[in-house]
Amino acid sequence: MADGHRDGGQQRRPGRPRSVTPRLPERVIRALVEGRGPVPVHLRGRALLGEPLLYKGSAMPVAERIALGVEGLLPPGATTIEQQLLLELETVRDSQYAGPVYQAAASFALWRDDLVDARRAVELGWERVRGTEDWVLIARLAATVLEVCAAEVAAAHDRRELARIADARGTARRVLAEAESSVRGAGVAPSLGSRREADARLATARAYLARLDGEDDPATWAAVAATWGALGDRYQVAKARWREAETVLAGADARAGRAAARRPMVEAATMAELNELVNSEVRKIDSITSTHTIIAEKFS
């Protein structure tokens, strides 16, 4: 049966390369690729499931399935995109690829306040990298493991979940010790770039360990920010400054805390804005490159 939405109702010209997403307007495609939304979509049912930019598999909530006419066309039961990703990563044998993806999945889950997926991502990722010789990747993932553990302890404190607190602290200490041993065993001079990054990751991990032990110190996070600043990593500087501000606000009276936290918060916001500016320029370059590729294909 012909699909009434195919190619937007327009006949494709001979010799024109078929787009990966032929049924969506260009503005909708760009919004989806750049993560902007929500966007209006006219596709429904099987036509929507055939669109790669819209298909989410079992991650589509029940209410959304009904609204878009795909109820009964997807597996029963809803999962998250992160859960699907973690399942797929189990088939990837290359830890150098899987490790960073697990790390990114955990960071994204933390951003969504989903501690269950964040913990699962770092546990799976750590098991994949801990036995390898990639000590830089081990240090990177260790810092993320301790960030997740610190978030878990903070949440568990509110609910007085003592067993969960003890488990997170034990995991954090074990992972940090293994990561420190791996970096030391590499025998790389501390002045080299890769070692400097690994040491910065470990310093970040130690700061999180102090936080989950109830010994959070603004000076520690300020030192972490300075370490990342020397490496030119604006994103990590912004995170460390933000943690510094959080620590100041948590440990002082309201008025004094706000005054002391103002500088690191402003610096964190400035760094974040600079980082977003750079990312925006990169997206523009990618867009121009993509356009040139399409034109080249069209006239080749």
Phi and psi in degrees as a GROMACS rama.xvg file:
@    title "Ramachandran Plot"
@    xaxis  label "Phi"
@    yaxis  label "Psi"
@TYPE xy
-72.2253  143.407  ALA-2
-91.3667  120.191  ASP-3
-65.6741  -17.7246  GLY-4
-97.135  -3.98286  HIS-5
-59.1986  129.812  ARG-6
54.5517  30.1008  ASP-7
64.8175  20.9349  GLY-8
79.8416  5.36288  GLY-9
-111.386  143.029  GLN-10
-78.8576  134.072  GLN-11
-75.3169  134.546  ARG-12
-72.9569  143.533  ARG-13
-58.3846  138.199  PRO-14
85.8211  -9.0842  GLY-15
-85.7733  126.739  ARG-16
-64.3838  138.498  PRO-17
-73.366  130.93  ARG-18
-73.7832  153.843  SER-19
-66.621  -31.7003  VAL-20
-124.231  73.4483  THR-21
-75.0663  -15.5369  PRO-22
-100.106  3.68499  ARG-23
-113.076  139.533  LEU-24
-61.4345  152.072  PRO-25
-57.4889  -39.8494  GLU-26
-65.1657  -34.316  ARG-27
-70.9191  -40.8938  VAL-28
-60.2124  -46.589  ILE-29
-63.2754  -40.6353  ARG-30
-63.62  -40.5431  ALA-31
-68.4431  -43.1651  LEU-32
-65.1415  -37.9923  VAL-33
-86.0467  -0.833566  GLU-34
77.5707  20.8155  GLY-35
-95.7117  144.666  ARG-36
-178.855  -177.411  GLY-37
-72.8103  159.769  PRO-38
-125.194  146.317  VAL-39
-73.1403  133.923  PRO-40
-130.31  127.337  VAL-41
-91.3497  -11.4042  HIS-42
-72.5706  145.904  LEU-43
-141.12  158.86  ARG-44
61.2464  -139.353  GLY-45
-63.5386  -29.5189  ARG-46
-62.419  -39.0924  ALA-47
-69.0613  -40.3616  LEU-48
-65.6385  -21.327  LEU-49
-85.96  0.263098  GLY-50
-98.4583  110.647  GLU-51
-57.2678  -34.1656  PRO-52
-75.2157  -15.8066  LEU-53
-108.739  -20.6974  LEU-54
-72.696  124.472  TYR-55
-120.691  3.72661  LYS-56
60.653  -138.586  GLY-57
-73.419  -3.13536  SER-58
-77.4604  -5.64694  ALA-59
-78.5544  122.042  MET-60
-62.7417  158.403  PRO-61
-59.6936  -45.022  VAL-62
-61.1607  -38.0217  ALA-63
-70.1499  -35.8641  GLU-64
-61.6685  -43.2602  ARG-65
-65.4941  -45.9175  ILE-66
-63.1525  -32.983  ALA-67
-99.2507  5.97187  LEU-68
70.1288  32.4569  GLY-69
-118.204  8.83373  VAL-70
-62.6712  130.782  GLU-71
91.254  -11.5058  GLY-72
-98.9775  -4.41083  LEU-73
-121.601  159.422  LEU-74
-58.996  143.296  PRO-75
-66.698  151.187  PRO-76
87.8729  132.675  GLY-77
-101.052  136.444  ALA-78
-124.491  169.947  THR-79
-91.7607  162.847  THR-80
-59.4809  -38.8979  ILE-81
-62.1022  -41.9409  GLU-82
-63.7958  -39.2107  GLN-83
-64.0827  -42.6466  GLN-84
-61.9023  -43.7615  LEU-85
-63.9712  -36.9627  LEU-86
-64.0551  -43.4505  LEU-87
-67.561  -34.1287  GLU-88
-67.1413  -22.0748  LEU-89
-64.3437  -19.399  GLU-90
-91.8317  -6.08678  THR-91
-90.1366  119.202  VAL-92
-86.0255  -23.793  ARG-93
-79.3158  108.465  ASP-94
-66.8823  -27.5213  SER-95
-66.9311  -24.4682  GLN-96
-90.9484  -47.0145  TYR-97
-67.6019  -38.1596  ALA-98
-55.7559  -54.4441  GLY-99
-62.0306  -31.7657  PRO-100
-70.5959  -41.3347  VAL-101
-59.6121  -41.2768  TYR-102
-62.876  -44.6914  GLN-103
-65.2423  -39.6666  ALA-104
-62.6328  -40.6435  ALA-105
-65.8387  -42.4537  ALA-106
-63.1718  -40.7169  SER-107
-66.0734  -40.7873  PHE-108
-64.0985  -38.9313  ALA-109
-61.8761  -41.2745  LEU-110
-61.1099  -31.8036  TRP-111
-90.9401  6.79434  ARG-112
58.9819  32.3572  ASP-113
-103.006  86.8952  ASP-114
-71.7723  -25.2675  LEU-115
-65.7712  -51.1411  VAL-116
-67.1655  -35.5239  ASP-117
-62.7566  -45.1357  ALA-118
-65.1443  -42.3717  ARG-119
-63.8906  -40.3216  ARG-120
-63.5952  -45.5406  ALA-121
-71.8284  -32.7714  VAL-122
-64.4047  -47.3012  GLU-123
-65.3198  -42.8546  LEU-124
-64.0386  -42.1489  GLY-125
-64.4361  -41.2315  TRP-126
-63.4837  -28.2978  GLU-127
-76.9147  -32.6569  ARG-128
-103.237  -20.8195  VAL-129
-63.7936  -27.189  ARG-130
-96.0703  8.48018  GLY-131
-93.973  176.137  THR-132
-96.7168  5.20548  GLU-133
-84.4009  80.6859  ASP-134
-68.8435  -24.9984  TRP-135
-68.5384  -44.9321  VAL-136
-64.7993  -36.8452  LEU-137
-61.3027  -43.9345  ILE-138
-65.3774  -39.734  ALA-139
-60.7599  -49.2253  ARG-140
-69.8329  -32.813  LEU-141
-61.0502  -41.821  ALA-142
-61.4194  -39.1061  ALA-143
-70.3929  -38.6152  THR-144
-57.5934  -46.7731  VAL-145
-70.2395  -30.2806  LEU-146
-63.505  -43.1986  GLU-147
-64.8607  -43.4491  VAL-148
-61.3988  -39.9537  CYS-149
-63.9888  -40.3666  ALA-150
-65.2771  -38.518  ALA-151
-64.5247  -42.857  GLU-152
-63.8295  -40.688  VAL-153
-61.184  -44.103  ALA-154
-68.1911  -39.1905  ALA-155
-69.1186  -32.0186  ALA-156
-59.8579  -41.9569  HIS-157
-62.9945  -29.0319  ASP-158
-103.797  1.40606  ARG-159
57.0256  42.2216  ARG-160
-91.5472  84.5844  GLU-161
-64.8918  -37.6611  LEU-162
-65.0096  -39.1124  ALA-163
-66.9011  -37.9702  ARG-164
-63.7216  -46.0262  ILE-165
-62.9009  -39.7773  ALA-166
-65.3206  -44.3714  ASP-167
-64.2547  -41.7354  ALA-168
-65.4366  -41.7575  ARG-169
-63.5112  -42.7858  GLY-170
-62.1415  -43.9429  THR-171
-61.3355  -46.586  ALA-172
-64.5666  -41.9947  ARG-173
-64.0564  -46.0345  ARG-174
-65.4754  -44.0838  VAL-175
-63.0439  -42.3013  LEU-176
-62.1346  -42.7349  ALA-177
-64.98  -41.2944  GLU-178
-65.8575  -43.3457  ALA-179
-61.889  -41.01  GLU-180
-64.2642  -40.5925  SER-181
-64.4553  -43.11  SER-182
-67.1463  -43.5296  VAL-183
-62.4743  -41.2486  ARG-184
-67.8691  -16.6782  GLY-185
-67.6937  -25.9794  ALA-186
68.498  24.1625  GLY-187
-92.1194  138.438  VAL-188
-60.2452  136.28  ALA-189
-60.4295  -17.5469  PRO-190
-82.0422  -14.311  SER-191
-76.7929  150.375  LEU-192
-57.9011  -45.1741  GLY-193
-64.7059  -39.5452  SER-194
-68.2939  -38.3562  ARG-195
-62.414  -40.2434  ARG-196
-65.5139  -44.9152  GLU-197
-60.0858  -41.9251  ALA-198
-65.2036  -36.2533  ASP-199
-65.8805  -39.2208  ALA-200
-63.3353  -42.6199  ARG-201
-66.9706  -37.3359  LEU-202
-62.8795  -39.73  ALA-203
-63.5808  -43.4328  THR-204
-61.2456  -41.6694  ALA-205
-64.5229  -35.884  ARG-206
-63.8578  -39.9164  ALA-207
-67.6654  -36.1725  TYR-208
-62.1801  -42.9346  LEU-209
-61.6625  -37.5767  ALA-210
-64.4837  -46.9581  ARG-211
-73.7965  -15.6074  LEU-212
-89.3823  1.43992  ASP-213
78.8516  18.9624  GLY-214
-118.035  35.2774  GLU-215
-61.8776  136.398  ASP-216
-137.322  124.062  ASP-217
-56.2171  -34.952  PRO-218
-64.1301  -33.2294  ALA-219
-65.031  -45.46  THR-220
-69.3119  -33.1642  TRP-221
-63.3749  -40.3233  ALA-222
-66.1871  -39.2326  ALA-223
-62.21  -43.1089  VAL-224
-61.0982  -41.6067  ALA-225
-64.8135  -38.216  ALA-226
-62.311  -46.5586  THR-227
-68.0753  -33.222  TRP-228
-62.2067  -38.0078  GLY-229
-65.4543  -25.0817  ALA-230
-90.6446  -6.19653  LEU-231
77.5318  20.6246  GLY-232
-96.2357  95.2539  ASP-233
-64.6749  -35.7189  ARG-234
-63.9162  -45.9733  TYR-235
-68.4675  -33.082  GLN-236
-61.5416  -45.4312  VAL-237
-61.4547  -42.7833  ALA-238
-63.4782  -44.0155  LYS-239
-65.5899  -40.4177  ALA-240
-64.7863  -37.2914  ARG-241
-66.2222  -41.8879  TRP-242
-62.9274  -38.0122  ARG-243
-60.1321  -45.5681  GLU-244
-64.1055  -40.263  ALA-245
-59.0735  -42.6052  GLU-246
-66.0361  -41.2623  THR-247
-62.4405  -45.5481  VAL-248
-66.1261  -31.5317  LEU-249
-78.8978  -21.0005  ALA-250
-110.723  7.63697  GLY-251
-134.247  168.1  ALA-252
-68.3414  160.681  ASP-253
-54.0293  -50.2921  ALA-254
-68.5682  -47.9812  ARG-255
-65.0769  -37.5577  ALA-256
-63.4579  -44.3257  GLY-257
-62.43  -41.0666  ARG-258
-65.7368  -44.3233  ALA-259
-70.8216  -30.4834  ALA-260
-82.5535  -12.7055  ALA-261
-58.9809  -47.3011  ARG-262
-62.9658  -51.9027  ARG-263
-63.6006  -31.7313  PRO-264
-68.5642  -41.8262  MET-265
-63.7408  -42.4361  VAL-266
-65.2289  -40.2265  GLU-267
-62.1337  -44.0177  ALA-268
-64.9606  -40.4193  ALA-269
-63.2027  -45.0862  THR-270
-61.9323  -40.7828  MET-271
-64.2699  -39.674  ALA-272
-65.8995  -41.6301  GLU-273
-62.588  -40.9873  LEU-274
-64.4102  -41.1005  ASN-275
-67.6102  -34.8609  GLU-276
-62.7458  -44.8036  LEU-277
-62.4125  -45.0666  VAL-278
-61.8117  -36.4633  ASN-279
-64.6894  -41.3019  SER-280
-66.2415  -36.9945  GLU-281
-63.7354  -41.4406  VAL-282
-62.8194  -37.0131  ARG-283
-64.429  -42.8249  LYS-284
-63.1382  -43.6819  ILE-285
-60.8506  -39.3678  ASP-286
-65.5125  -42.7256  SER-287
-64.084  -43.3723  ILE-288
-61.2648  -42.3971  THR-289
-62.9985  -41.3095  SER-290
-63.1592  -43.8086  THR-291
-62.1129  -37.3883  HIS-292
-64.5563  -44.1508  THR-293
-61.4521  -42.836  ILE-294
-64.9719  -41.7131  ILE-295
-62.8436  -41.4255  ALA-296
-65.4366  -37.6321  GLU-297
-64.9937  -39.4351  LYS-298
-103.016  5.95027  PHE-299
